[in-house]
């Protein structure tokens, strides 16, 4: 089947900001995305200031633990790094530094 220049299937990564729908994002949406084959699913909980980065492994989502340096790293998109402390502090320079380090490491 020709899908044209845009491909097809599930997205590789979905990121959502949760304001009041946490039970939906962590329940039915997660199940839907898992069934569709979304390989990484990120939820950002604004009220709890928590980021959950899940990776699909063996048909189940595994939550990425927080590394000692506080930087979450995508497996699907090498170089996509998120400094959690910088994110919550709204520190654009530190977030950009994490991305730059990720891009450099991915080369």
C-alpha positions in Angstrom: 0.0 0.0 0.0 1.4 3.4 -1.1 1.1 5.8 1.8 2.6 8.7 -0.1 5.5 10.9 1.1 4.1 11.2 4.7 4.2 7.5 5.7 1.6 6.0 7.9 0.9 4.2 11.2 1.2 5.4 14.7 3.4 8.4 15.7 6.8 7.4 17.2 6.3 9.8 20.1 3.4 11.6 21.7 3.8 14.3 24.4 0.8 15.7 26.3 0.4 18.3 29.0 -1.9 17.2 31.7 -3.9 19.9 33.5 -7.0 18.1 34.8 -7.2 14.8 32.8 -4.4 12.8 34.5 -6.6 9.8 35.1 -7.5 9.8 31.3 -3.9 10.3 30.3 -2.5 7.6 32.5 -5.4 5.1 31.8 -7.4 5.0 28.6 -5.1 7.2 26.5 -2.0 5.2 27.5 -3.8 2.0 26.6 -4.9 3.4 23.3 -1.4 4.6 22.4 0.1 1.2 23.5 -2.4 -0.7 21.3 -1.5 1.6 18.4 2.2 1.1 18.8 3.3 4.6 19.9 6.9 3.9 21.0 7.3 6.8 23.4 4.6 8.6 25.4 5.4 11.6 27.6 2.9 13.1 30.0 3.7 16.4 31.8 1.7 16.9 34.9 1.5 20.6 35.6 0.0 20.5 39.1 2.4 17.8 40.5 5.3 19.1 38.4 6.1 15.6 37.2 7.2 14.3 33.8 6.5 10.6 33.0 8.4 9.4 29.9 7.2 5.9 28.9 8.9 3.6 26.3 7.1 0.7 24.6 9.0 -2.5 25.3 7.7 -6.0 24.6 4.2 -4.7 24.2 4.1 -2.8 27.5 5.0 0.7 28.6 8.0 1.0 30.8 8.5 4.3 32.7 11.9 5.8 32.2 13.6 6.3 35.5 15.1 9.7 36.3 18.9 9.6 35.8 21.2 11.1 38.4 21.8 14.1 36.1 18.0 14.8 35.8 18.0 14.6 32.0 15.5 12.3 30.3 16.6 10.9 26.9 14.6 9.6 24.0 15.5 6.2 22.6 13.6 6.8 19.4 15.0 10.2 18.6 18.7 10.2 19.6 19.7 13.6 20.9 16.3 14.6 22.2 17.1 15.3 25.8 15.0 17.1 28.4 16.5 18.6 31.5 13.6 18.3 34.0 14.9 20.9 36.5 15.4 23.4 33.7 11.9 22.7 32.3 10.2 23.4 35.7 12.4 26.4 36.3 11.5 27.7 32.8 15.3 28.0 32.2 15.5 28.2 28.4 19.3 28.4 28.3 19.7 25.3 30.4 17.1 23.4 28.3 18.9 24.4 25.1 22.2 23.3 26.6 20.7 19.9 27.3 19.4 19.7 23.7 22.8 20.7 22.3 24.6 18.1 24.4 22.1 15.5 23.2 22.6 16.5 19.6 26.4 16.4 20.0 26.2 13.0 21.6 24.0 11.6 18.8 26.5 12.4 16.1 
